């Protein structure tokens, strides 16, 4: 009987020597139209971008709470890119994304984060959150606002009636 490592090495070697022996390439083997459909499906719509935005937003909040403003700035910057990538795939989402967020609060809050003044960062956070929530309402996904990332407040945040 062969030792297990020898069997694994043998199989691995066969895959390297002849990678087509195991490939069922879902893109390369597809015709152009099918490939485009598959890529579109795989990349997801705007919800995939919003998943990234939510993930980064939660990490930004934690970074602010930890006074790690460089990390908060990094995530806020990437949030802008994720939204742009999302509306590249779903152009119908661009108008509200730009008007309510990317051309409004996003660059202002980015500069605030870069300045590193914790008091200003915390006091302007409700405005940033409110812009997100307003866009959700405008896009008919208001239910997105009922989750901890939007109901959580950080110590030192300015009270803001619309962010409760």
DSSP file (Angstrom, degrees, kcal/mol; ACC not computed):
  #  RESIDUE AA STRUCTURE BP1 BP2  ACC     N-H-->O    O-->H-N    N-H-->O    O-->H-N    TCO  KAPPA ALPHA  PHI   PSI    X-CA   Y-CA   Z-CA
    1    1 A X              0   0    0      0, 0.0     2,-0.2     0, 0.0     3,-0.1   0.000 360.0 360.0 360.0 136.9    0.0    0.0    0.0
    2    2 A X        -     0   0    0      1,-0.1     2,-0.1     2,-0.1     5,-0.0  -0.486 360.0-106.9 -74.9 142.6    1.3    3.5   -0.9
    3    3 A X    >>  -     0   0    0     -2,-0.2     4,-1.7     1,-0.1     3,-0.6  -0.411  31.7-115.1 -63.7 148.9    1.9    6.0    1.9
    4    4 A X  H 3> S+     0   0    0      1,-0.3     4,-2.5     2,-0.2     5,-0.2   0.867 114.2  55.3 -56.5 -41.7   -0.8    8.7    1.9
    5    5 A X  H 3> S+     0   0    0      1,-0.2     4,-2.5     2,-0.2    -1,-0.3   0.859 105.5  52.6 -63.7 -34.5    1.7   11.5    1.0
    6    6 A X  H <> S+     0   0    0     -3,-0.6     4,-2.2     2,-0.2    -1,-0.2   0.892 109.5  48.9 -68.2 -39.0    2.9    9.6   -2.1
    7    7 A X  H  X S+     0   0    0     -4,-1.7     4,-2.4     2,-0.2     5,-0.2   0.933 112.5  47.9 -63.9 -46.7   -0.7    9.2   -3.3
    8    8 A X  H  X S+     0   0    0     -4,-2.5     4,-2.6     1,-0.2    -2,-0.2   0.926 112.4  49.1 -61.2 -45.3   -1.4   12.9   -2.7
    9    9 A X  H  X S+     0   0    0     -4,-2.5     4,-2.4     1,-0.2    -1,-0.2   0.890 110.4  51.4 -61.5 -40.7    1.9   13.9   -4.5
   10   10 A X  H  X S+     0   0    0     -4,-2.2     4,-2.0     2,-0.2    -2,-0.2   0.927 112.2  44.9 -63.6 -45.9    1.0   11.6   -7.4
   11   11 A X  H  X S+     0   0    0     -4,-2.4     4,-1.9     2,-0.2    -2,-0.2   0.929 113.4  50.7 -64.4 -44.8   -2.5   13.1   -7.9
   12   12 A X  H  X S+     0   0    0     -4,-2.6     4,-2.0     1,-0.2    -2,-0.2   0.908 109.1  51.8 -59.0 -43.4   -1.1   16.7   -7.5
   13   13 A X  H  X S+     0   0    0     -4,-2.4     4,-2.7     1,-0.2     5,-0.2   0.901 107.5  52.0 -61.3 -42.3    1.6   15.9  -10.2
   14   14 A X  H  X S+     0   0    0     -4,-2.0     4,-2.3     1,-0.2    -1,-0.2   0.884 108.7  51.2 -62.7 -37.6   -1.1   14.7  -12.6
   15   15 A X  H  < S+     0   0    0     -4,-1.9    -1,-0.2     2,-0.2    -2,-0.2   0.874 112.3  45.8 -68.7 -36.4   -3.1   17.8  -12.1
   16   16 A X  H >< S+     0   0    0     -4,-2.0     3,-0.6     1,-0.2    -2,-0.2   0.925 114.6  47.1 -71.1 -44.3    0.0   20.0  -12.8
   17   17 A X  H 3< S+     0   0    0     -4,-2.7     2,-0.3     1,-0.3    -2,-0.2   0.890 131.8  18.0 -65.3 -40.0    1.1   18.0  -15.9
   18   18 A X  T ><  +     0   0    0     -4,-2.3     3,-1.7    -5,-0.2     4,-0.3  -0.643  65.9 168.7-134.5  76.4   -2.4   17.9  -17.4
   19   19 A X  G X> S+     0   0    0     -3,-0.6     3,-1.2     1,-0.3     4,-0.8   0.781  76.9  64.4 -62.6 -25.6   -4.6   20.6  -15.8
   20   20 A X  G 34 S+     0   0    0      1,-0.2    -1,-0.3     2,-0.2     5,-0.1   0.704  83.7  77.2 -70.1 -17.3   -7.3   20.1  -18.5
   21   21 A X  G <4 S+     0   0    0     -3,-1.7    -1,-0.2     1,-0.2    -2,-0.2   0.774 111.1  23.4 -63.5 -24.2   -7.8   16.5  -17.2
   22   22 A X  T <4 S+     0   0    0     -3,-1.2     2,-0.2    -4,-0.3    -1,-0.2   0.485  97.7 114.9-116.8  -7.2   -9.8   18.0  -14.3
   23   23 A X     <  +     0   0    0     -4,-0.8     2,-0.1     1,-0.1    -3,-0.0  -0.457  28.4 170.8 -77.8 133.5  -11.0   21.3  -15.7
   24   24 A X        -     0   0    0     -2,-0.2     2,-0.7     0, 0.0    -1,-0.1  -0.664  27.8-161.9-127.9  71.7  -14.6   22.1  -16.3
   25   25 A X     >  -     0   0    0      1,-0.2     4,-1.4    -2,-0.1     5,-0.1  -0.431  12.3-164.6 -72.4 108.1  -13.9   25.7  -17.0
   26   26 A X  T  4 S+     0   0    0     -2,-0.7    -1,-0.2     1,-0.2    12,-0.1   0.616  86.2  28.8 -68.6 -15.2  -17.2   27.6  -16.6
   27   27 A X  T >4 S+     0   0    0      2,-0.1     3,-1.2    11,-0.1    -1,-0.2   0.788 118.2  47.7-109.9 -52.4  -15.8   30.7  -18.4
   28   28 A X  T 34 S+     0   0    0      1,-0.3    -2,-0.1     7,-0.0     7,-0.1   0.884 114.8  47.2 -61.2 -40.1  -13.1   29.7  -20.9
   29   29 A X  T 3< S+     0   0    0     -4,-1.4    -1,-0.3     2,-0.0     2,-0.2   0.536  97.4  93.0 -80.3  -5.5  -15.2   26.9  -22.3
   30   30 A X  S <  S-     0   0    0     -3,-1.2    -3,-0.0    -5,-0.1     2,-0.0  -0.557  81.0-111.0 -89.6 152.3  -18.3   29.0  -22.7
   31   31 A X     >  -     0   0    0     -2,-0.2     4,-2.9     1,-0.1     5,-0.2  -0.305  41.9 -96.1 -72.1 168.4  -19.3   31.0  -25.8
   32   32 A X  H  > S+     0   0    0      1,-0.2     4,-2.2     2,-0.2     5,-0.2   0.876 122.3  46.2 -58.5 -45.1  -19.1   34.8  -25.5
   33   33 A X  H  > S+     0   0    0      2,-0.2     4,-2.2     1,-0.2    -1,-0.2   0.923 115.2  46.6 -64.7 -44.2  -22.8   35.4  -24.6
   34   34 A X  H  > S+     0   0    0      1,-0.2     4,-2.7     2,-0.2    -2,-0.2   0.903 110.7  53.5 -64.3 -41.0  -22.9   32.7  -22.0
   35   35 A X  H  X S+     0   0    0     -4,-2.9     4,-2.6     1,-0.2     5,-0.2   0.919 109.1  48.8 -59.9 -44.5  -19.6   33.9  -20.5
   36   36 A X  H  X S+     0   0    0     -4,-2.2     4,-2.3    -5,-0.2    -1,-0.2   0.918 112.3  48.3 -63.2 -43.3  -21.0   37.4  -20.2
   37   37 A X  H  X S+     0   0    0     -4,-2.2     4,-2.3     2,-0.2    -2,-0.2   0.915 112.6  48.6 -61.7 -43.6  -24.2   36.1  -18.5
   38   38 A X  H  X S+     0   0    0     -4,-2.7     4,-2.8     2,-0.2    -2,-0.2   0.909 111.6  48.5 -65.8 -42.3  -22.2   33.9  -16.1
   39   39 A X  H  X S+     0   0    0     -4,-2.6     4,-2.8     2,-0.2     5,-0.2   0.917 110.9  51.1 -63.5 -42.6  -19.9   36.8  -15.2
   40   40 A X  H  X S+     0   0    0     -4,-2.3     4,-0.9    -5,-0.2    -2,-0.2   0.919 113.7  44.3 -60.6 -44.0  -22.8   39.1  -14.6
   41   41 A X  H  < S+     0   0    0     -4,-2.3     3,-0.4     1,-0.2    -2,-0.2   0.919 114.5  49.3 -65.9 -44.2  -24.4   36.5  -12.3
   42   42 A X  H  < S+     0   0    0     -4,-2.8    -2,-0.2     1,-0.2    -1,-0.2   0.894 109.7  50.5 -64.2 -41.5  -21.2   35.7  -10.5
   43   43 A X  H  < S-     0   0    0     -4,-2.8    -1,-0.2    -5,-0.2    -2,-0.2   0.695 102.6-147.5 -73.5 -18.1  -20.3   39.3   -9.8
   44   44 A X     <  -     0   0    0     -4,-0.9    -1,-0.1    -3,-0.4    -2,-0.1   0.000  12.8 -86.3  76.6 173.8  -23.8   40.0   -8.4
   45   45 A X    >>  -     0   0    0     -4,-0.1     4,-1.0    -3,-0.1     3,-0.7   0.121  68.2 -54.7 -97.1-147.2  -25.8   43.2   -8.5
   46   46 A X  H 3> S+     0   0    0      1,-0.2     4,-2.4     2,-0.2     5,-0.2   0.786 128.2  68.5 -68.3 -26.8  -25.8   46.2   -6.3
   47   47 A X  H 3> S+     0   0    0      1,-0.2     4,-1.9     2,-0.2    -1,-0.2   0.853  95.0  55.3 -63.7 -33.0  -26.5   44.0   -3.3
   48   48 A X  H <> S+     0   0    0     -3,-0.7     4,-1.6     2,-0.2    -1,-0.2   0.915 109.8  46.2 -64.0 -41.9  -23.0   42.5   -3.6
   49   49 A X  H  X S+     0   0    0     -4,-1.0     4,-2.4     1,-0.2    -2,-0.2   0.894 111.0  52.7 -65.8 -39.7  -21.5   46.0   -3.4
   50   50 A X  H  X S+     0   0    0     -4,-2.4     4,-2.8     2,-0.2    -1,-0.2   0.818 103.2  57.8 -68.0 -29.7  -23.7   46.9   -0.5
   51   51 A X  H  X S+     0   0    0     -4,-1.9     4,-2.3     2,-0.2    -1,-0.2   0.943 109.3  44.9 -62.8 -45.8  -22.6   43.8    1.4
   52   52 A X  H  X S+     0   0    0     -4,-1.6     4,-2.8     2,-0.2     5,-0.2   0.915 112.2  52.4 -62.5 -42.5  -19.0   45.1    1.1
   53   53 A X  H  X S+     0   0    0     -4,-2.4     4,-3.0     1,-0.2    -2,-0.2   0.934 110.4  47.7 -59.3 -46.9  -20.1   48.6    2.1
   54   54 A X  H  X S+     0   0    0     -4,-2.8     4,-2.4     2,-0.2    -1,-0.2   0.914 111.9  49.7 -61.1 -43.4  -21.9   47.2    5.2
   55   55 A X  H  X S+     0   0    0     -4,-2.3     4,-1.8     1,-0.2    -2,-0.2   0.939 115.4  42.9 -60.0 -48.3  -18.8   45.1    6.2
   56   56 A X  H  X S+     0   0    0     -4,-2.8     4,-2.3     2,-0.2    -2,-0.2   0.868 111.1  55.6 -68.4 -36.2  -16.5   48.1    5.8
   57   57 A X  H  X S+     0   0    0     -4,-3.0     4,-2.5    -5,-0.2    -2,-0.2   0.930 107.9  48.6 -62.5 -45.1  -18.9   50.5    7.5
   58   58 A X  H  X S+     0   0    0     -4,-2.4     4,-2.0     1,-0.2    -1,-0.2   0.899 113.2  47.4 -62.5 -39.4  -19.1   48.2   10.6
   59   59 A X  H  X S+     0   0    0     -4,-1.8     4,-2.2     2,-0.2    -1,-0.2   0.830 109.4  54.2 -71.0 -31.0  -15.3   48.0   10.7
   60   60 A X  H  X S+     0   0    0     -4,-2.3     4,-2.5     2,-0.2    -2,-0.2   0.933 107.2  51.0 -64.9 -45.1  -15.1   51.8   10.2
   61   61 A X  H  X S+     0   0    0     -4,-2.5     4,-2.6     1,-0.2    -2,-0.2   0.927 111.3  47.7 -57.6 -45.3  -17.3   52.2   13.3
   62   62 A X  H  X S+     0   0    0     -4,-2.0     4,-2.0     1,-0.2    -1,-0.2   0.902 110.3  52.1 -63.9 -39.6  -15.1   49.9   15.3
   63   63 A X  H  <>S+     0   0    0     -4,-2.2     5,-3.3     2,-0.2    -1,-0.2   0.896 110.1  48.8 -63.4 -39.9  -12.0   51.8   14.1
   64   64 A X  H ><5S+     0   0    0     -4,-2.5     3,-1.7     3,-0.2    -2,-0.2   0.935 110.2  50.9 -64.1 -45.7  -13.5   55.1   15.2
   65   65 A X  H 3<5S+     0   0    0     -4,-2.6    -1,-0.2     1,-0.3    -2,-0.2   0.857 112.7  47.1 -60.0 -34.3  -14.4   53.6   18.6
   66   66 A X  T 3<5S-     0   0    0     -4,-2.0    -1,-0.3    -5,-0.2    -2,-0.2   0.378 114.2-118.4 -86.7   3.5  -10.8   52.4   18.9
   67   67 A X  T < 5S+     0   0    0     -3,-1.7     2,-1.1     1,-0.2    -3,-0.2   0.790  70.1 139.7  59.9  29.9   -9.5   55.9   17.8
   68   68 A X     >< +     0   0    0     -5,-3.3     4,-2.0    -6,-0.2     3,-0.3  -0.677  18.5 165.5-100.0  76.3   -7.8   54.2   14.8
   69   69 A X  H  >  +     0   0    0     -2,-1.1     4,-2.5     1,-0.2    -1,-0.2   0.758  67.9  60.6 -71.8 -25.5   -8.7   57.0   12.4
   70   70 A X  H  > S+     0   0    0      2,-0.2     4,-2.2     1,-0.2    -1,-0.2   0.926 108.7  44.3 -64.9 -43.1   -6.3   55.8    9.7
   71   71 A X  H  > S+     0   0    0     -3,-0.3     4,-2.5     2,-0.2    -2,-0.2   0.906 112.5  51.9 -66.9 -40.9   -8.2   52.5    9.5
   72   72 A X  H  X S+     0   0    0     -4,-2.0     4,-2.5     1,-0.2    -2,-0.2   0.913 110.4  49.1 -60.3 -42.3  -11.5   54.3    9.6
   73   73 A X  H  X S+     0   0    0     -4,-2.5     4,-2.6     2,-0.2    -2,-0.2   0.916 109.2  53.0 -62.2 -44.1  -10.3   56.5    6.7
   74   74 A X  H  X S+     0   0    0     -4,-2.2     4,-2.2     1,-0.2    -2,-0.2   0.939 112.1  43.8 -57.3 -49.9   -9.2   53.5    4.8
   75   75 A X  H  X S+     0   0    0     -4,-2.5     4,-2.0     2,-0.2    -1,-0.2   0.903 112.5  51.9 -66.2 -40.6  -12.6   51.8    5.1
   76   76 A X  H  X S+     0   0    0     -4,-2.5     4,-1.4     2,-0.2    -1,-0.2   0.916 110.2  49.7 -62.0 -42.2  -14.5   55.0    4.3
   77   77 A X  H  X S+     0   0    0     -4,-2.6     4,-1.4     1,-0.2     3,-0.3   0.930 111.2  48.7 -60.5 -45.8  -12.5   55.5    1.1
   78   78 A X  H  X S+     0   0    0     -4,-2.2     4,-2.5     1,-0.2    -1,-0.2   0.797 102.3  63.6 -66.7 -29.0  -13.1   51.9    0.1
   79   79 A X  H  X S+     0   0    0     -4,-2.0     4,-2.2     2,-0.2    -1,-0.2   0.917 101.5  51.4 -59.8 -43.2  -16.8   52.3    0.7
   80   80 A X  H  X S+     0   0    0     -4,-1.4     4,-2.2    -3,-0.3    -1,-0.2   0.922 110.9  47.4 -59.8 -44.5  -16.9   55.0   -2.0
   81   81 A X  H  X S+     0   0    0     -4,-1.4     4,-2.5     1,-0.2    -2,-0.2   0.877 109.8  53.0 -64.6 -38.4  -15.2   52.6   -4.5
   82   82 A X  H  X S+     0   0    0     -4,-2.5     4,-2.0     2,-0.2    -1,-0.2   0.901 109.3  48.6 -65.2 -40.3  -17.5   49.8   -3.6
   83   83 A X  H  X S+     0   0    0     -4,-2.2     4,-2.4     2,-0.2     5,-0.2   0.925 111.2  49.8 -65.9 -43.5  -20.5   51.9   -4.3
   84   84 A X  H  X S+     0   0    0     -4,-2.2     4,-1.3     1,-0.2    -2,-0.2   0.914 111.0  49.7 -60.8 -42.0  -19.1   53.0   -7.6
   85   85 A X  H  X S+     0   0    0     -4,-2.5     4,-1.2     1,-0.2    -1,-0.2   0.865 109.3  53.9 -63.1 -35.3  -18.4   49.4   -8.5
   86   86 A X  H  X S+     0   0    0     -4,-2.0     4,-1.7     1,-0.2     3,-0.3   0.917 109.5  44.3 -66.5 -44.2  -21.9   48.6   -7.6
   87   87 A X  H  < S+     0   0    0     -4,-2.4     7,-0.2     1,-0.2    -1,-0.2   0.660 102.4  66.6 -81.1 -11.0  -23.6   51.1   -9.8
   88   88 A X  H  < S+     0   0    0     -4,-1.3     3,-0.4    -5,-0.2    -1,-0.2   0.893 110.9  37.7 -64.0 -38.8  -21.2   50.2  -12.7
   89   89 A X  H  < S+     0   0    0     -4,-1.2     2,-0.3    -3,-0.3    -2,-0.2   0.790 132.0  29.0 -81.1 -29.1  -23.1   46.9  -12.6
   90   90 A X    ><  -     0   0    0     -4,-1.7     3,-2.3    -5,-0.1    -1,-0.3  -0.710  68.5-178.9-132.9  81.3  -26.5   48.4  -11.8
   91   91 A X  G >  S+     0   0    0     -3,-0.4     3,-1.7    -2,-0.3     4,-0.5   0.718  75.0  74.0 -57.2 -23.8  -26.5   52.0  -13.4
   92   92 A X  G 3  S+     0   0    0      1,-0.3     4,-0.3     2,-0.1    -1,-0.3   0.705  92.9  56.0 -63.3 -17.8  -30.1   52.6  -12.1
   93   93 A X  G <> S+     0   0    0     -3,-2.3     4,-1.7     1,-0.2    -1,-0.3   0.519  86.5  84.0 -89.3  -6.6  -28.6   53.0   -8.6
   94   94 A X  H <> S+     0   0    0     -3,-1.7     4,-3.1    -7,-0.2     5,-0.4   0.899  78.8  59.7 -68.8 -42.6  -26.2   55.7   -9.6
   95   95 A X  H  > S+     0   0    0     -4,-0.5     4,-2.6     1,-0.2     5,-0.3   0.935 113.8  35.4 -56.2 -52.9  -28.4   58.8   -9.4
   96   96 A X  H  > S+     0   0    0     -4,-0.3     4,-2.6     2,-0.2     5,-0.5   0.889 115.9  56.1 -69.3 -38.0  -29.2   58.4   -5.7
   97   97 A X  H  X>S+     0   0    0     -4,-1.7     5,-2.8     2,-0.2     4,-1.0   0.927 116.0  37.0 -59.2 -44.7  -25.8   57.1   -4.8
   98   98 A X  I  <>S+     0   0    0     -4,-3.1     5,-2.8     3,-0.2     6,-0.3   0.963 121.1  43.5 -71.4 -52.5  -24.1   60.1   -6.3
   99   99 A X  I  <5S+     0   0    0     -4,-2.6    -3,-0.2    -5,-0.4    -2,-0.2   0.879 124.5  32.0 -65.2 -39.5  -26.6   62.8   -5.2
  100  100 A X  I  <5S+     0   0    0     -4,-2.6     5,-0.4    -5,-0.3    -1,-0.2   0.664 137.4   3.3 -94.9 -16.5  -27.2   61.6   -1.7
  101  101 A X  I ><>S+     0   0    0     -4,-1.0     5,-2.6    -5,-0.5     3,-1.0   0.636 121.5  44.1-134.0 -66.6  -23.9   60.2   -0.8
  102  102 A X  I 3 <S+     0   0    0     -5,-2.8     5,-0.5     1,-0.3    -4,-0.2   0.828 123.7  35.1 -67.3 -33.4  -20.8   60.2   -3.0
  103  103 A X  T 3 <S+     0   0    0     -5,-2.8    -1,-0.3    -6,-0.3    -4,-0.1   0.363 128.5  37.4 -98.1   5.3  -21.2   63.9   -4.1
  104  104 A X  T <>5S-     0   0    0     -3,-1.0     4,-0.7    -6,-0.3    -3,-0.2   0.545 128.2  -1.5-118.1 -96.2  -22.5   65.0   -0.8
  105  105 A X  H  >5S+     0   0    0     -5,-0.4     4,-3.1     1,-0.2     5,-0.3   0.791 112.8  76.1 -76.8 -29.2  -21.3   63.7    2.6
  106  106 A X  H  ><S+     0   0    0     -5,-2.6     4,-2.1     1,-0.2    -1,-0.2   0.916 100.3  38.7 -55.3 -52.5  -18.8   61.1    1.4
  107  107 A X  H  > S+     0   0    0     -5,-0.5     4,-1.9    -6,-0.3    -1,-0.2   0.860 116.9  52.6 -68.5 -31.2  -15.9   63.6    0.4
  108  108 A X  H  X S+     0   0    0     -4,-0.7     4,-1.9     2,-0.2    -2,-0.2   0.943 112.5  43.2 -66.5 -47.3  -16.7   65.8    3.4
  109  109 A X  H  X S+     0   0    0     -4,-3.1     4,-2.7     1,-0.2    -2,-0.2   0.840 109.1  58.9 -70.3 -31.4  -16.5   62.9    5.9
  110  110 A X  H  X S+     0   0    0     -4,-2.1     4,-2.5    -5,-0.3    -1,-0.2   0.932 107.8  46.2 -60.0 -45.2  -13.4   61.6    4.2
  111  111 A X  H  X S+     0   0    0     -4,-1.9     4,-1.9     2,-0.2    -2,-0.2   0.888 111.2  52.4 -65.2 -38.8  -11.6   64.9    4.8
  112  112 A X  H  X>S+     0   0    0     -4,-1.9     4,-1.0     2,-0.2     5,-0.7   0.926 110.9  47.1 -61.9 -44.7  -12.8   64.8    8.4
  113  113 A X  H ><5S+     0   0    0     -4,-2.7     3,-0.8     1,-0.2    -2,-0.2   0.920 109.8  52.9 -62.7 -44.0  -11.4   61.3    8.9
  114  114 A X  H 3<5S+     0   0    0     -4,-2.5    -1,-0.2     1,-0.2    -2,-0.2   0.848 102.8  58.8 -60.6 -34.2   -8.1   62.3    7.3
  115  115 A X  H 3<5S-     0   0    0     -4,-1.9    -1,-0.2    -5,-0.2    -2,-0.2   0.782  98.7-144.1 -68.2 -26.3   -7.8   65.2    9.7
  116  116 A X  T <<5 +     0   0    0     -4,-1.0     2,-1.0    -3,-0.8    -3,-0.1   0.668  44.0 149.6  75.8  17.3   -7.9   62.8   12.6
  117  117 A X     >< -     0   0    0     -5,-0.7     4,-2.8     1,-0.2     3,-0.3  -0.745  32.2-161.0 -86.7 103.2   -9.9   64.9   15.0
  118  118 A X  H  > S+     0   0    0     -2,-1.0     4,-2.4     1,-0.2     5,-0.2   0.827  86.7  54.2 -54.8 -38.3  -11.8   62.4   17.0
  119  119 A X  H  > S+     0   0    0      2,-0.2     4,-2.2     1,-0.2    -1,-0.2   0.929 113.1  41.9 -64.4 -45.3  -14.4   64.8   18.3
  120  120 A X  H  > S+     0   0    0     -3,-0.3     4,-2.1     2,-0.2    -2,-0.2   0.898 112.6  54.9 -68.0 -40.0  -15.3   66.0   14.8
  121  121 A X  H  X S+     0   0    0     -4,-2.8     4,-0.9     1,-0.2    -2,-0.2   0.934 113.4  41.5 -57.7 -46.9  -15.2   62.5   13.5
  122  122 A X  H  X S+     0   0    0     -4,-2.4    36,-0.7    -5,-0.2     4,-0.5   0.866 114.0  51.5 -70.8 -36.2  -17.7   61.4   16.1
  123  123 A X  H  < S+     0   0    0     -4,-2.2     4,-0.2    34,-0.2    -1,-0.2   0.791 113.9  43.7 -74.0 -25.5  -19.9   64.5   15.8
  124  124 A X  H >X S+     0   0    0     -4,-2.1     4,-1.6     1,-0.2     3,-0.7   0.574  89.4  88.8 -93.3 -10.0  -20.2   64.2   12.0
  125  125 A X  H 3X S+     0   0    0     -4,-0.9     4,-2.7     1,-0.2     5,-0.2   0.887  81.4  58.1 -56.2 -42.1  -20.8   60.4   12.0
  126  126 A X  H 3X S+     0   0    0     -4,-0.5     4,-2.7     1,-0.2    -1,-0.2   0.863 103.8  53.4 -58.7 -33.0  -24.6   60.8   12.3
  127  127 A X  H <> S+     0   0    0     -3,-0.7     4,-1.8    -4,-0.2    -1,-0.2   0.912 110.3  46.7 -65.7 -41.3  -24.7   62.9    9.1
  128  128 A X  H  X S+     0   0    0     -4,-1.6     4,-1.8     2,-0.2    -2,-0.2   0.937 114.6  46.7 -64.4 -46.4  -22.8   60.2    7.2
  129  129 A X  H  X S+     0   0    0     -4,-2.7     4,-2.5     1,-0.2    -2,-0.2   0.907 109.9  53.9 -62.7 -42.1  -25.1   57.5    8.6
  130  130 A X  H  X S+     0   0    0     -4,-2.7     4,-2.6    -5,-0.2    -1,-0.2   0.859 105.3  54.0 -62.2 -35.5  -28.2   59.6    7.8
  131  131 A X  H  X S+     0   0    0     -4,-1.8     4,-2.0     2,-0.2    -1,-0.2   0.920 109.4  48.3 -64.6 -43.0  -27.1   59.9    4.2
  132  132 A X  H  X S+     0   0    0     -4,-1.8     4,-2.0     1,-0.2    -2,-0.2   0.952 113.9  46.4 -58.5 -49.2  -26.8   56.1    3.9
  133  133 A X  H  X S+     0   0    0     -4,-2.5     4,-1.9     1,-0.2    -2,-0.2   0.865 110.2  52.5 -65.8 -37.1  -30.3   55.6    5.5
  134  134 A X  H  X S+     0   0    0     -4,-2.6     4,-2.5     1,-0.2    -1,-0.2   0.887 108.2  51.6 -65.8 -38.4  -31.9   58.3    3.3
  135  135 A X  H  X S+     0   0    0     -4,-2.0     4,-2.0     2,-0.2    -2,-0.2   0.895 106.7  54.0 -65.4 -39.2  -30.5   56.6    0.2
  136  136 A X  H  <>S+     0   0    0     -4,-2.0     5,-3.0     2,-0.2     6,-0.2   0.912 109.9  47.5 -59.6 -42.0  -32.0   53.3    1.4
  137  137 A X  H ><5S+     0   0    0     -4,-1.9     3,-1.7     1,-0.2     5,-0.3   0.937 111.2  50.4 -63.8 -46.3  -35.4   55.0    1.7
  138  138 A X  H 3<5S+     0   0    0     -4,-2.5    -1,-0.2     1,-0.3    -2,-0.2   0.808 110.9  49.6 -62.4 -30.1  -35.0   56.5   -1.8
  139  139 A X  T 3<5S-     0   0    0     -4,-2.0    -1,-0.3    -5,-0.2    -2,-0.2   0.266 117.1-113.0 -93.7  11.4  -34.1   53.1   -3.3
  140  140 A X  T < 5S+     0   0    0     -3,-1.7    -3,-0.2    -5,-0.1    -2,-0.1   0.833  90.6 108.4  61.1  35.6  -37.1   51.4   -1.6
  141  141 A X    > < +     0   0    0     -5,-3.0     3,-2.4    -6,-0.2     4,-0.3  -0.242  27.7 143.3-128.6  44.1  -35.0   49.3    0.7
  142  142 A X  G >   +     0   0    0      1,-0.3     3,-2.3    -5,-0.3     4,-0.3   0.783  60.4  74.3 -56.1 -29.8  -35.9   51.2    4.0
  143  143 A X  G >  S+     0   0    0      1,-0.3     3,-1.4     2,-0.2    -1,-0.3   0.730  81.0  72.8 -57.8 -21.5  -35.8   47.9    5.9
  144  144 A X  G <  S+     0   0    0     -3,-2.4    -1,-0.3     1,-0.3    -2,-0.2   0.765  85.8  65.6 -63.0 -24.2  -32.0   48.0    5.6
  145  145 A X  G <  S+     0   0    0     -3,-2.3     2,-1.3    -4,-0.3    -1,-0.3   0.635  82.0  80.4 -75.0 -13.0  -32.0   50.8    8.1
  146  146 A X  S <  S+     0   0    0     -3,-1.4     2,-0.3    -4,-0.3    -1,-0.2  -0.531  73.9  94.4 -96.5  68.3  -33.3   48.4   10.9
  147  147 A X  S >> S-     0   0    0     -2,-1.3     3,-2.2    -3,-0.1     4,-1.2  -0.978  87.0 -99.1-152.2 157.8  -30.0   46.8   11.8
  148  148 A X  H 3> S+     0   0    0     -2,-0.3     4,-2.4     1,-0.3     3,-0.2   0.779 113.6  65.3 -53.9 -34.0  -27.4   47.4   14.4
  149  149 A X  H 34 S+     0   0    0      1,-0.2    -1,-0.3     2,-0.2    -4,-0.1   0.772 112.9  35.5 -63.6 -21.1  -24.9   49.2   12.2
  150  150 A X  H <4 S+     0   0    0     -3,-2.2    -1,-0.2    -6,-0.1    -2,-0.2   0.614 120.8  45.4-104.0 -15.9  -27.5   52.0   11.9
  151  151 A X  H  < S+     0   0    0     -4,-1.2     2,-0.2    -3,-0.2    -2,-0.2   0.622  92.1  96.6 -99.8 -15.6  -29.0   51.9   15.3
  152  152 A X     <  -     0   0    0     -4,-2.4     2,-0.4    -5,-0.2    -5,-0.0  -0.503  57.2-161.7 -73.4 138.3  -25.7   51.7   17.2
  153  153 A X        -     0   0    0     -2,-0.2     2,-0.3    11,-0.0    -2,-0.0  -0.935   9.7-136.0-119.5 149.6  -24.2   54.9   18.5
  154  154 A X    >   -     0   0    0     -2,-0.4     3,-2.1   -32,-0.1     2,-0.1  -0.723  34.8 -90.5 -99.6 150.5  -20.6   55.5   19.5
  155  155 A X  T 3  S+     0   0    0     -2,-0.3     3,-0.1     1,-0.3    -1,-0.1  -0.388 115.6  23.9 -56.4 132.6  -19.5   57.3   22.6
  156  156 A X  T 3  S+     0   0    0      1,-0.3    -1,-0.3    -2,-0.1     2,-0.2   0.398  85.9 143.2  90.9  -3.0  -19.1   61.0   21.8
  157  157 A X    <   -     0   0    0     -3,-2.1    -1,-0.3     1,-0.1   -34,-0.2  -0.473  56.1-114.1 -69.3 140.7  -21.5   61.0   18.8
  158  158 A X        -     0   0    0    -36,-0.7   -32,-0.1    -2,-0.2     2,-0.1  -0.539  35.6-106.2 -70.3 138.3  -23.5   64.1   18.5
  159  159 A X        +     0   0    0     -2,-0.2     2,-0.3    -3,-0.0    -1,-0.1  -0.450  42.4 179.8 -65.0 139.8  -27.2   63.5   19.1
  160  160 A X    >   -     0   0    0     -2,-0.1     3,-1.8     1,-0.1     4,-0.3  -0.917  25.5-147.3-147.7 114.3  -29.1   63.6   15.8
  161  161 A X  G >  S+     0   0    0     -2,-0.3     3,-1.0     1,-0.3    -1,-0.1   0.816  97.0  53.0 -53.6 -36.9  -32.9   63.0   15.7
  162  162 A X  G 3  S+     0   0    0      1,-0.2    -1,-0.3     2,-0.1   -35,-0.0   0.614 101.5  60.0 -79.8 -10.3  -32.9   61.4   12.3
  163  163 A X  G <         0   0    0     -3,-1.8    -1,-0.2     1,-0.2    -2,-0.2   0.344 360.0 360.0-100.1   8.7  -30.2   58.8   13.2
  164  164 A X    <         0   0    0     -3,-1.0    -1,-0.2    -4,-0.3    -2,-0.1   0.494 360.0 360.0 -81.2 360.0  -32.2   57.1   16.0
